[in-house]
């Protein structure tokens, strides 16, 4: 759009957009982009990056020129869907400079725009509009012509008037030339607009009465048409407009000859808007630049407008002296400039500070739990929230600043399902269709009692829910927005505990999947399994390590943090392996003597960036105090690479078994046996990269571990020597995932997954025997492997301990399913799709054998009911 700067005489507005308090509905400005362009060619195109929304953007232009020809008057229009601004003159003039301000609103503004054309014989053009609220709407227009006649300005001065909710009327008093009019009809939420028509004739000034307004919150816009008798004389039709009192407008020109019809609108905004104004500034002959000092404004959200009156005698060649650009050169200065200085001109100005929403904090976290026909959202915020729901991922739908919404309303394809007035922490959305995926976002908003509603961005809160009925096999699902959850939850005390890449420790009620407490911020991702132990509280205690080297203890019942020990100053970059524990109740007298008191002992291994300086710490379970540190690089001169597999505690011998990587060359010591009472190394070996968790056989005699090359070792737990002969390992060809399971009833029958997409069974032949061949199937298996894409570590529910209907070897997969493998035959007896089946499924766990807990890369945790459908 183009603003008719002196012909249409708009008041100078330096539009500054301020903070937060406004009525329930208000227009909120996002940003203003300003600049200037010399019109050596026409049109000129200005790229707007990023593009603006034309329906929420107002364009303001002013110009200065050395020409008295009306062909040097500009129009400014948004083009290219808001990607460009097109500035055009009737005839190119390198000495015409156009100053533009592109004002984009975040919300609460609706702008209709277009280009209307007057033929040479037309005095009226009616523009149809989409219906507007006249009490909140005003008009801005600008025009261009190819005419060079200086004595017929009444032919191109156009008065704009809203004559109804659907009609914009554009009028002039004299025909004879063609004129293009760029128009904008602007509706602002929270605005109150008064309008009228005033004729200034036979005098140099006139007034118009208005309903009382607050001048500090109101501004004036206007357009005009010169009467036939104007005859192109600028002193007769250039007019300033001013709000001179709460109830009066004053319009002023130089000459009293002929008349000017003025269409005016007073826009009041009781939304925190503030208006600066001063007396009209007069530039005498020879003066090209005037400066108006301002109370400080933010230039990134400000835009100027100006009205000018000038000319002298009966001269019709003063259009150049009365053409002024208005530009904010700083937060405290407005420059008014012209190119020609042959006569006096007067400018009236205002500085209007429009409302702008300030920042509203997003929730600390957001989660969704899905069950039969419903989804329960939880979040942490001290503010009320707006919740949107879709049946497809969000694609930019968000509440507009300054707008209020009611439940059931829509924003694009999203539906408002909650619009709170007080701070809350959860909401249950009922009546959902099972089998349909719903997507939610949570937007905190300004509190009840604030004069407007502003919203957080909702960033990081999108989460999906897939409600399913009882027959589906899914009891519930839970997702914490922002991070994957691939490690299975650990159940204890009817609760499920797990960590997330979203840097949270989570506790859920295993029955319904509801949060037991607000997920605890860990400050860094928790990428390993968490550990639950009985004691320390009525529901036990949860321990976890983070990627920042922090280890913490949490009361499982309340979520209260008992202690947090920062191991970073002691040399821990990160803790990824699950925390291991030696529980006092199951330990011997030697343990009690070494550790007098009532506490258990925790063992924490590091995942440092360095491949040589990793450590193992022993901590008190009650305080987190460090009992000892195993630092082989410092203590023994032996480098230690990082550890990601959970250390194994051997209670019978008070030993700690740890696997680590083997350094850059793969030749460092990588299997470690420590005295769990003192932290002393008993033995270590170079065994290649060991990234799995070692495990002891049920009879406590054999230790199993493997390296990244797929070499599976069996160690004699007493002699601390290899158990098999010639060679001492079985070559699997691929690394073991997680750990090795031993059959509950058949000693030495081993189950495990390998990274090449296999689930395997292997029979330990016993001490002194050659290592078993990976190509030999277990008894009952027709093949040595079962193909499962990207398998997780397996979970064995042995038929000797569990209902035969649910017994099996369960494995998560990157194919989005849980596979149930018969341990006796190796048959893949069933696959269950988890969620929508598009996300890899991680490790599995159970609480009592009647369910599985499975996490996915989406961050979801599922409770699956056994037997699976």
Long-range contacts (C-beta under 8 A, 24 or more apart in sequence): 1-58, 1-59, 1-60, 1-61, 1-75, 1-76, 1-77, 1-78, 1-113, 1-140, 1-141, 1-142, 1-182, 1-183, 1-184, 2-59, 2-61, 2-74, 2-75, 2-76, 2-77, 2-141, 2-142, 2-143, 2-144, 2-182, 3-59, 3-60, 3-61, 3-62, 3-76, 3-140, 3-141, 3-142, 3-305, 4-73, 4-141, 4-142, 4-143, 4-157, 4-158, 4-223, 5-61, 5-62, 5-63, 5-142, 5-305, 5-306, 5-307, 5-308, 5-323, 5-324, 5-326, 6-238, 6-306, 6-307, 6-308, 6-310, 6-319, 6-322, 6-323, 6-324, 7-73, 7-143, 7-153, 7-156, 7-157, 7-158, 7-224, 7-237, 7-238, 8-141, 8-142, 8-143, 8-157, 8-158, 8-160, 8-222, 8-223, 8-224, 9-222, 9-223, 9-224, 9-238, 9-239, 9-240, 9-241, 9-262, 9-307, 9-308, 9-309, 10-140, 10-221, 10-222, 10-223, 10-241, 10-305, 10-306, 10-307, 11-219, 11-220, 11-221, 11-222, 11-240, 11-241, 11-242, 11-243, 11-305, 11-306, 11-307, 11-348, 11-349, 11-350, 12-292, 12-304, 12-305, 12-306, 12-307, 12-326, 12-334, 12-336, 12-347, 12-348, 12-349, 12-350, 12-351, 13-60, 13-219, 13-303, 13-304, 13-305, 13-349, 13-350, 13-351, 13-352, 14-276, 14-294, 14-297, 14-302, 14-303, 14-304, 14-326, 14-328, 14-334, 14-349, 14-350, 14-351, 14-352, 15-101, 15-103, 15-301, 15-302, 15-303, 15-304, 15-305, 15-351, 15-352, 15-353, 15-354, 16-274, 16-297, 16-298, 16-301, 16-302, 16-351, 16-352, 16-353, 16-354, 17-298, 17-301, 17-302, 17-353, 17-354, 17-355, 17-356, 18-272, 18-273, 18-274, 18-298, 18-301, 18-353, 18-354, 18-355, 18-356, 19-272, 19-356, 19-357, 19-358, 20-272, 20-356, 20-357, 20-358, 20-446, 20-450, 20-452, 20-454, 21-271, 21-272, 21-450, 21-451, 21-452, 22-190, 22-271, 22-272, 22-355, 22-402, 22-451, 22-452, 23-190, 23-270, 23-271, 23-451, 23-452, 24-404, 24-451, 24-452, 24-453, 25-108, 25-189, 25-190, 25-402, 25-403, 25-404, 25-452, 25-453, 26-108, 26-189, 26-190, 26-269, 26-271, 26-272, 26-355, 26-401, 26-402, 26-452, 27-105, 27-107, 27-108, 27-109, 27-188, 27-189, 27-190, 27-191, 27-269, 27-271, 27-354, 27-355, 27-402, 28-105, 28-106, 28-107, 28-108, 28-355, 28-356, 28-357, 28-400, 28-401, 28-402, 28-454, 29-103, 29-104, 29-105, 29-106, 29-301, 29-354, 29-355, 29-356, 30-104, 30-105, 30-106, 30-301, 30-356, 31-104, 31-300, 31-301, 32-101, 32-102, 32-103, 32-104, 32-299, 32-300, 32-301, 32-302, 32-303, 33-101, 33-102, 33-104, 34-99, 34-100, 34-101, 34-102, 34-299, 34-303, 34-327, 34-328, 35-99, 35-100, 36-97, 36-98, 36-99, 36-100, 36-325, 36-327, 37-87, 37-97, 37-98, 37-100, 38-94, 38-95, 38-96, 38-97, 39-72, 39-74, 39-87, 39-89, 39-92, 39-93, 39-94, 39-96, 39-97, 39-98, 40-92, 40-93, 40-94, 41-92, 42-87, 42-88, 42-89, 42-90, 42-91, 42-92, 43-86, 43-87, 43-88, 43-89, 44-86, 44-87, 44-88, 44-98, 45-79, 45-84, 45-85, 45-86, 45-87, 46-84, 46-85, 46-86, 46-87, 46-100, 47-83, 47-84, 48-82, 48-83, 48-84, 48-85, 48-102, 49-83, 51-80, 51-81, 51-82, 51-83, 52-78, 52-82, 52-102, 52-104, 53-82, 53-104, 54-78, 54-81, 54-82, 54-111, 54-113, 55-110, 55-111, 55-112, 56-104, 56-105, 56-106, 56-107, 56-109, 56-110, 56-111, 57-82, 57-102, 57-103, 57-104, 57-105, 57-111, 58-102, 58-103, 58-105, 58-109, 58-111, 58-140, 58-184, 58-186, 59-85, 59-100, 59-101, 59-102, 59-103, 59-184, 60-100, 60-101, 60-103, 60-140, 60-303, 60-304, 60-305, 61-87, 61-98, 61-99, 61-100, 61-101, 61-142, 62-98, 62-99, 62-304, 62-305, 62-306, 62-324, 62-325, 62-326, 63-96, 63-97, 63-98, 63-99, 63-323, 63-325, 64-96, 64-97, 64-323, 64-324, 64-325, 64-337, 64-338, 64-339, 65-93, 65-95, 65-96, 65-97, 65-319, 65-320, 65-323, 65-339, 65-340, 66-93, 66-95, 66-96, 66-320, 66-339, 66-340, 67-93, 67-95, 67-96, 67-319, 67-320, 68-150, 68-316, 68-317, 68-318, 68-319, 68-320, 69-147, 69-148, 69-149, 69-150, 69-319, 70-145, 70-147, 70-148, 70-149, 70-150, 70-152, 70-153, 70-156, 70-319, 71-144, 71-145, 71-146, 71-147, 71-148, 72-96, 72-319, 72-323, 73-142, 73-143, 73-144, 73-145, 73-156, 74-98, 74-142, 74-144, 75-115, 75-142, 75-143, 75-144, 75-180, 75-181, 75-182, 76-100, 76-142, 76-182, 77-113, 77-115, 77-182, 78-102, 78-113, 88-144, 89-144, 90-144, 90-145, 90-146, 90-147, 91-146, 91-148, 95-339, 96-339, 97-325, 97-339, 98-325, 99-304, 99-325, 99-326, 99-327, 101-303, 101-304, 103-303, 105-188, 106-357, 106-400, 106-401, 106-402, 107-189, 107-399, 107-400, 107-401, 107-402, 107-403, 108-188, 108-189, 108-190, 108-400, 108-401, 108-402, 108-403, 109-186, 109-187, 109-188, 109-189, 110-186, 110-187, 111-184, 111-185, 111-186, 111-187, 112-184, 112-185, 113-182, 113-183, 113-184, 113-185, 114-182, 114-183, 115-180, 115-181, 115-182, 115-183, 116-170, 116-180, 116-181, 116-183, 117-178, 117-179, 117-180, 117-181, 118-158, 118-170, 118-172, 118-175, 118-178, 118-179, 118-180, 118-181, 119-178, 120-175, 120-176, 120-177, 120-178, 121-175, 122-175, 123-171, 123-172, 123-173, 123-174, 123-175, 124-169, 124-170, 124-171, 125-169, 125-170, 125-181, 126-167, 126-168, 126-169, 126-170, 127-167, 127-168, 127-169, 127-170, 127-183, 128-166, 128-167, 129-165, 129-166, 129-167, 129-168, 129-185, 130-166, 131-165, 131-166, 132-162, 132-165, 132-166, 132-185, 132-187, 133-165, 133-187, 134-162, 134-164, 134-165, 134-193, 134-195, 135-191, 135-192, 135-193, 136-187, 136-188, 136-189, 136-190, 136-191, 136-192, 136-193, 137-162, 137-185, 137-186, 137-187, 137-188, 137-191, 137-193, 138-185, 138-186, 138-191, 138-193, 138-195, 138-221, 138-265, 138-267, 139-168, 139-183, 139-184, 139-185, 139-186, 139-221, 139-223, 139-263, 139-265, 140-183, 140-184, 140-186, 140-221, 141-170, 141-181, 141-182, 141-183, 141-184, 141-223, 142-181, 142-182, 143-179, 143-180, 143-181, 143-182, 144-179, 144-180, 144-182, 145-177, 145-178, 145-179, 145-180, 146-177, 146-178, 147-177, 147-178, 149-177, 149-232, 150-232, 150-316, 150-317, 150-319, 151-231, 151-232, 151-316, 152-176, 152-177, 152-231, 152-232, 153-226, 153-230, 153-232, 153-233, 153-234, 153-237, 153-316, 153-319, 154-225, 154-226, 154-227, 154-228, 154-230, 154-231, 154-232, 154-237, 155-179, 157-224, 157-225, 157-226, 157-230, 157-237, 158-223, 158-225, 159-223, 159-224, 159-225, 159-261, 159-262, 159-263, 160-223, 160-263, 161-195, 161-197, 161-263, 162-195, 171-225, 171-261, 172-225, 173-225, 173-226, 173-227, 173-228, 173-261, 174-228, 188-267, 188-269, 189-402, 189-403, 190-269, 190-270, 190-271, 190-355, 190-402, 190-452, 191-267, 191-268, 191-269, 192-267, 192-268, 192-269, 192-270, 193-265, 193-266, 193-267, 193-268, 194-265, 194-266, 194-268, 195-263, 195-264, 195-265, 195-266, 196-263, 196-264, 197-261, 197-262, 197-263, 197-264, 198-249, 198-251, 198-261, 198-262, 198-264, 199-259, 199-260, 199-261, 199-262, 200-239, 200-251, 200-253, 200-259, 200-260, 200-262, 201-227, 201-258, 201-259, 201-260, 202-256, 202-259, 203-256, 204-252, 204-253, 204-254, 204-255, 204-256, 205-250, 205-251, 205-252, 205-253, 206-250, 206-251, 207-244, 207-248, 207-249, 207-250, 207-251, 208-248, 208-249, 208-251, 208-264, 209-247, 209-248, 210-247, 210-248, 210-249, 210-266, 211-247, 212-246, 212-247, 213-243, 213-246, 213-247, 213-266, 213-268, 214-246, 214-268, 214-270, 215-243, 215-245, 215-246, 215-275, 215-277, 216-274, 216-275, 217-268, 217-269, 217-270, 217-273, 217-274, 217-275, 218-243, 218-266, 218-267, 218-268, 218-269, 218-275, 219-243, 219-266, 219-267, 219-275, 219-350, 219-352, 220-249, 220-264, 220-265, 220-266, 220-267, 220-350, 221-264, 221-265, 221-267, 221-305, 222-251, 222-262, 222-263, 222-264, 222-265, 222-307, 223-262, 223-263, 224-260, 224-261, 224-262, 224-263, 225-260, 225-261, 226-258, 226-260, 227-258, 227-259, 227-260, 227-261, 228-258, 229-257, 229-258, 229-259, 230-258, 230-260, 231-258, 231-314, 231-316, 232-316, 233-257, 233-258, 233-311, 233-313, 233-314, 233-315, 233-316, 234-310, 234-311, 234-315, 234-316, 234-318, 234-319, 234-321, 234-322, 235-310, 235-311, 235-312, 235-313, 235-314, 235-315, 235-318, 236-260, 236-311, 238-308, 238-309, 238-310, 238-311, 238-322, 238-345, 239-307, 239-309, 240-280, 240-307, 240-308, 240-309, 240-346, 240-347, 240-348, 241-307, 241-348, 242-277, 242-280, 242-348, 243-277, 243-350, 252-280, 252-309, 252-346, 252-348, 253-309, 254-309, 254-310, 254-311, 254-312, 255-311, 269-354, 269-355, 271-355, 271-402, 271-451, 271-452, 272-355, 272-451, 272-452, 273-352, 273-353, 273-354, 273-355, 274-352, 274-353, 275-350, 275-351, 275-352, 275-353, 276-350, 276-351, 276-352, 276-353, 277-349, 277-350, 277-351, 278-349, 280-346, 280-347, 280-348, 280-349, 281-336, 281-346, 281-347, 281-349, 282-344, 282-345, 282-346, 282-347, 283-336, 283-338, 283-341, 283-344, 283-345, 283-346, 283-347, 284-344, 285-341, 285-342, 285-343, 285-344, 286-341, 287-341, 288-337, 288-338, 288-339, 288-341, 289-335, 289-336, 289-337, 289-338, 290-335, 290-336, 290-337, 290-347, 291-333, 291-334, 291-335, 291-336, 292-333, 292-334, 292-336, 292-349, 293-332, 293-333, 294-328, 294-331, 294-332, 294-333, 294-334, 294-351, 295-332, 295-351, 296-331, 296-332, 297-328, 297-331, 297-332, 297-351, 297-353, 298-331, 299-328, 299-330, 299-331, 301-354, 301-356, 302-328, 302-351, 302-353, 303-328, 304-328, 304-334, 304-349, 304-351, 305-350, 306-336, 306-347, 306-348, 306-349, 307-347, 307-348, 308-345, 308-346, 308-347, 309-345, 309-346, 310-343, 310-344, 310-345, 310-346, 311-343, 311-345, 312-343, 312-344, 315-343, 318-342, 318-343, 321-345, 355-402, 355-452, 356-401, 357-401, 357-402, 357-452, 357-454, 357-455, 358-454, 360-444, 360-445, 360-446, 360-454, 360-455, 360-456, 361-444, 361-456, 362-444, 362-456, 362-457, 362-458, 362-459, 362-460, 362-461, 363-442, 363-444, 363-456, 363-461, 364-521, 365-480, 365-481, 365-482, 365-502, 365-504, 365-518, 365-519, 365-521, 366-440, 366-442, 366-460, 366-461, 366-463, 366-480, 366-481, 367-463, 367-478, 367-479, 367-480, 367-481, 367-515, 367-519, 368-440, 368-463, 368-464, 368-465, 368-478, 368-479, 368-481, 369-465, 369-476, 369-477, 369-478, 369-479, 369-508, 369-512, 369-513, 369-514, 369-515, 370-438, 370-465, 370-466, 370-467, 370-468, 370-476, 370-477, 370-478, 371-467, 371-475, 371-476, 371-512, 371-513, 372-434, 372-467, 372-468, 372-469, 372-470, 373-430, 373-431, 373-432, 373-433, 373-434, 373-467, 373-469, 374-428, 374-429, 374-430, 374-431, 374-432, 374-467, 375-428, 375-429, 375-432, 375-438, 375-440, 375-465, 375-467, 376-426, 376-427, 376-428, 376-429, 376-514, 377-418, 377-426, 377-427, 377-428, 377-429, 377-440, 377-442, 377-463, 378-425, 378-426, 378-515, 378-518, 379-425, 379-426, 379-442, 379-461, 380-425, 380-518, 381-423, 381-425, 381-442, 381-444, 382-423, 383-423, 383-444, 383-445, 383-446, 383-447, 384-419, 384-420, 384-421, 384-422, 384-423, 384-424, 384-444, 384-445, 384-447, 384-448, 385-418, 385-420, 385-424, 385-427, 385-442, 385-443, 385-444, 385-445, 386-416, 386-418, 386-419, 386-420, 386-442, 386-443, 386-445, 386-455, 387-416, 387-417, 387-418, 387-419, 387-427, 387-429, 387-440, 387-441, 387-442, 387-443, 388-414, 388-415, 388-416, 388-417, 388-440, 388-441, 388-443, 388-458, 389-414, 389-415, 389-417, 389-429, 389-438, 389-439, 389-440, 390-414, 390-415, 390-438, 390-439, 390-440, 391-436, 391-437, 391-438, 391-439, 392-439, 393-439, 393-462, 393-464, 394-439, 394-441, 394-462, 397-441, 398-441, 398-443, 398-455, 398-457, 398-458, 399-443, 399-445, 399-453, 399-455, 401-454, 401-455, 402-452, 402-453, 402-454, 403-453, 404-453, 414-441, 421-448, 422-448, 423-447, 425-518, 432-465, 432-467, 433-467, 434-467, 434-468, 434-469, 434-472, 435-466, 435-467, 435-468, 435-472, 436-466, 436-467, 437-464, 437-465, 437-466, 437-836, 438-464, 438-465, 438-466, 438-467, 439-463, 439-464, 439-465, 440-464, 440-465, 463-859, 464-858, 466-835, 466-836, 470-865, 471-869, 472-869, 473-832, 473-864, 473-865, 473-868, 473-869, 474-862, 474-863, 474-864, 474-865, 475-513, 475-851, 475-863, 475-864, 475-865, 476-512, 476-513, 476-862, 476-863, 477-513, 477-835, 477-860, 477-861, 477-862, 477-863, 478-506, 478-508, 478-513, 478-860, 478-861, 478-862, 479-858, 479-859, 479-860, 479-861, 480-504, 480-506, 480-519, 480-859, 481-859, 482-859, 483-525, 483-859, 484-855, 484-856, 484-857, 484-858, 484-859, 485-842, 485-855, 485-856, 485-859, 485-860, 485-861, 486-840, 486-842, 486-843, 486-855, 486-856, 486-857, 487-527, 487-528, 487-529, 487-530, 487-842, 487-843, 487-855, 488-529, 488-795, 488-842, 488-843, 488-844, 488-845, 488-853, 488-854, 488-855, 489-530, 489-845, 489-853, 489-855, 489-861, 490-529, 490-530, 490-531, 490-532, 490-542, 490-845, 491-532, 491-845, 491-846, 491-847, 491-853, 492-532, 492-533, 492-534, 492-539, 492-540, 492-542, 492-556, 493-532, 493-534, 493-538, 493-539, 493-540, 493-556, 493-557, 494-539, 494-847, 495-539, 495-556, 496-847, 496-853, 496-861, 496-863, 497-530, 497-532, 497-542, 497-556, 498-529, 498-530, 498-855, 498-861, 499-525, 499-526, 499-527, 499-528, 499-529, 499-530, 499-544, 500-525, 500-526, 500-859, 501-525, 501-526, 501-527, 501-859, 502-859, 503-546, 505-530, 505-542, 505-544, 505-552, 505-554, 506-861, 507-542, 507-554, 507-556, 507-559, 508-861, 510-847, 510-851, 510-863, 513-861, 513-863, 516-556, 516-557, 516-559, 517-558, 517-559, 518-559, 520-552, 520-554, 520-559, 520-561, 522-546, 522-550, 522-552, 523-548, 523-550, 524-548, 524-550, 524-574, 527-576, 528-575, 528-576, 528-577, 528-578, 528-644, 528-646, 529-578, 529-646, 529-843, 530-578, 530-579, 531-578, 531-579, 531-580, 531-581, 531-602, 532-556, 533-581, 533-583, 533-600, 533-621, 535-600, 536-562, 536-621, 536-622, 541-621, 543-579, 543-581, 543-602, 543-621, 544-579, 545-574, 545-575, 545-576, 545-577, 545-578, 545-579, 545-604, 546-574, 546-575, 547-574, 547-575, 547-576, 547-607, 548-574, 549-573, 549-574, 549-575, 549-606, 550-575, 551-575, 551-579, 551-602, 551-604, 551-619, 551-624, 552-624, 553-621, 553-624, 562-622, 562-624, 563-623, 563-624, 564-624, 565-619, 565-624, 565-625, 565-626, 567-604, 567-606, 567-617, 567-626, 570-615, 570-617, 570-626, 570-629, 571-606, 571-608, 571-613, 571-615, 571-631, 572-604, 572-606, 572-608, 572-615, 572-617, 573-606, 573-607, 573-608, 573-609, 573-610, 574-606, 574-607, 574-608, 575-604, 575-605, 575-606, 575-607, 576-607, 576-642, 576-643, 576-644, 577-604, 577-605, 577-607, 577-643, 577-644, 577-645, 577-646, 577-647, 577-693, 578-646, 578-693, 579-603, 579-604, 579-646, 580-646, 580-647, 580-648, 580-649, 580-656, 581-621, 581-649, 582-649, 582-651, 582-654, 582-676, 586-651, 587-651, 587-654, 588-651, 588-654, 590-654, 590-677, 591-654, 591-676, 591-677, 594-677, 594-678, 595-627, 595-677, 597-622, 598-622, 599-623, 601-627, 601-676, 603-647, 603-649, 603-656, 603-676, 605-643, 605-647, 605-658, 605-660, 606-642, 606-643, 607-642, 607-643, 607-644, 608-642, 611-639, 611-641, 611-642, 611-661, 611-663, 611-664, 611-668, 612-639, 612-640, 612-641, 612-663, 612-668, 613-639, 613-640, 614-640, 614-641, 614-642, 614-643, 614-660, 615-640, 616-643, 616-647, 616-656, 616-658, 616-672, 616-674, 616-679, 618-676, 618-679, 627-679, 628-678, 628-679, 629-679, 630-674, 630-679, 630-681, 632-669, 632-672, 632-681, 632-684, 636-681, 638-668, 638-669, 638-684, 639-663, 639-668, 639-669, 640-668, 640-669, 640-672, 641-668, 641-670, 641-689, 644-691, 645-690, 645-691, 645-692, 645-693, 645-694, 645-738, 645-739, 646-693, 646-739, 647-693, 647-694, 648-693, 648-694, 648-695, 648-696, 648-703, 649-676, 650-676, 650-696, 650-700, 650-717, 652-700, 652-717, 653-717, 653-718, 655-682, 655-717, 657-694, 657-696, 657-703, 657-705, 658-694, 659-687, 659-690, 659-691, 659-692, 659-693, 659-694, 659-705, 660-690, 661-689, 661-690, 661-691, 662-686, 662-687, 662-688, 662-689, 662-690, 662-707, 670-707, 671-705, 671-713, 673-720, 682-720, 683-720, 687-711, 687-713, 691-735, 692-735, 692-736, 692-737, 692-738, 692-739, 692-740, 693-738, 693-739, 694-739, 695-739, 695-740, 695-741, 695-742, 697-742, 697-747, 697-748, 697-764, 698-742, 698-744, 698-747, 699-747, 702-748, 702-764, 704-740, 704-742, 704-750, 705-740, 706-732, 706-735, 706-736, 706-740, 707-735, 708-735, 709-735, 710-734, 710-735, 710-736, 710-754, 712-736, 712-740, 712-762, 712-771, 714-764, 714-771, 716-767, 723-766, 723-767, 723-768, 724-765, 724-767, 724-768, 724-769, 724-770, 724-771, 724-772, 725-768, 725-769, 725-770, 725-771, 726-770, 726-771, 727-770, 727-771, 728-771, 729-771, 730-762, 730-771, 730-772, 730-773, 730-774, 731-774, 732-760, 732-774, 733-774, 734-758, 737-791, 737-792, 737-793, 738-792, 738-793, 738-794, 738-843, 739-793, 741-794, 741-795, 741-796, 741-809, 743-796, 743-798, 743-823, 744-796, 744-798, 744-800, 744-801, 745-798, 745-800, 749-778, 749-779, 751-794, 751-796, 751-809, 751-823, 752-793, 752-794, 753-788, 753-791, 753-792, 753-793, 753-794, 753-811, 754-785, 754-791, 757-787, 757-788, 757-789, 757-790, 757-791, 758-785, 758-786, 758-787, 758-788, 758-791, 759-785, 759-786, 759-788, 759-791, 759-794, 759-809, 759-811, 759-819, 759-821, 760-784, 760-785, 760-786, 761-823, 761-826, 777-826, 778-826, 780-824, 780-825, 780-826, 781-825, 781-826, 782-825, 782-826, 783-826, 786-819, 786-821, 786-826, 786-827, 786-828, 788-813, 788-815, 788-819, 788-821, 788-828, 789-813, 789-814, 789-815, 790-814, 790-815, 790-840, 791-819, 792-841, 792-842, 792-843, 792-844, 793-843, 793-844, 794-821, 794-844, 795-843, 795-844, 795-845, 795-846, 795-852, 796-823, 797-846, 797-849, 797-866, 798-823, 799-823, 799-824, 801-849, 802-849, 803-849, 803-850, 805-866, 805-867, 806-849, 806-850, 806-866, 806-867, 810-844, 810-852, 811-844, 812-840, 812-841, 812-842, 812-843, 812-844, 812-854, 813-840, 813-841, 814-840, 814-841, 815-840, 816-840, 816-841, 816-856, 817-841, 818-844, 818-852, 818-854, 818-864, 818-868, 820-868, 830-868, 832-864, 832-868, 832-869, 834-862, 834-864, 835-860, 835-862
